Amino acid sequence: MKDIRVLSLDQLKDYFLTLGEKPFRAKQVYDWLWSKNLHSIDEMTNLSKSLREKISEEYTINPVSVDQLQRSKDGTIKNGVKLHDGLLVESVLIPTETRTTACVSSQVGCSLNCEFCATARLKRMRNLEVAEIVDQVALIDSQSKMYFNRPLSNIVFMGMGEPMMNYKNVVEAIRKITQPEGLGMSPRRITVSTSGIPKMIKMLADDELRVKLALSLHSAIESKRNEIMPFSDKFPLTDIMEALQYWYQKTGSVITFEYCVWKGINDGDEDIKALIRYCKQVPSKVNLIQYNPIGDGKYDQCNKQAEDNYVRQLENAGITVMIRKSRGGDIDAACGQLANKTTD
């Protein structure tokens, strides 16, 4: 049976009309599904038992479930999330003193081949459905309340998969998460992270979701970036910059460049100068991400001197830069480590 959550509000109205019911029933069901995140048709208590039985003859609800929960010594929680077909993805709850952030997945595996990322070594099995994305957010919101006594404050699409390659479902999930009839979260607290697909960046700008945008950059030297992220040879940095400028023109939202600095790979002055030149072309800021090893020995976190050199030169050039500290590394929950790996 189909998951009833594939139906839009208008489709629900049409469905209830075929059952001889009033259209307002659709709004009641929609509220149960997306605002209350209910996972049982039988628990929709403002519907008659006979109507619930009729719905259950045609539709079901396939919620995600936590296959394994791991807690880091720094408080980070990693969820091994089981989907209705038995496939697994991972999502992460990252707490700080002032906020809790959900890092959610958009694909089972990944479509891309970034050399430094453990997820990229997994075959992309399929895109996540809208409800599977929303379920991750609702799940982490409940964990935030349970473990940290406050609701979820931020969402980043930085988990498994490339969000732009599951564009339709990611956008619809964001709408469900932000609309008053859904989870009611502010779109300004949602960041979509992409490895850089110009056409889709422009499309996201046109869709006016009011979310933030982050670009996984890692090098502003074309040849070097192509080595680090081989798929990127199809998307030149000039084309990506044109899309980012279009994004800013349409949204007025500053772009965040996500940037790992690796020992012997992109830790030299030429790398910093190239990054500064790239940043100067569009209003932007830089997040220097402390890298988390994935066991191949090729990519190692740079030394503190190289990191400090990046910070100093970026700041001297008038570019906002922050160091994003690694979280959850002891449970393989940190940036680049999500690969359905568990620890005992």
Secondary structure, 3 states (H helix, E strand, C coil): CEEHHHCCHHHHHHHHHHCCCCCHHHHHHHHHHHHCCCCCHHHCCCCCHHHHHHHHHHEECCCCEEEEEEECCCCCEEEEEECCCCCEEEEEEEECCCCEEEECCCEECCCCCCCCCCHHHCCCCEECCHHHHHHHHHHHHHHHHHHHCCCCCEEEECCCCCHHHHHHHHHHHHHHHHCCCCCCCCHHHEEEEECCCHHHHHHHHHCCCCCEEEEECCCCCHHHHHHHCHHHHHCCHHHHHHHHHHHHHHHCCCEEEEEECECCCCCCHHHHHHHHHHHCCCCEEEEEECCCCCCCCCCCECCHHHHHHHHHHHHHCCCEEEEECCCCHHHCCCCCCCCCCCCC
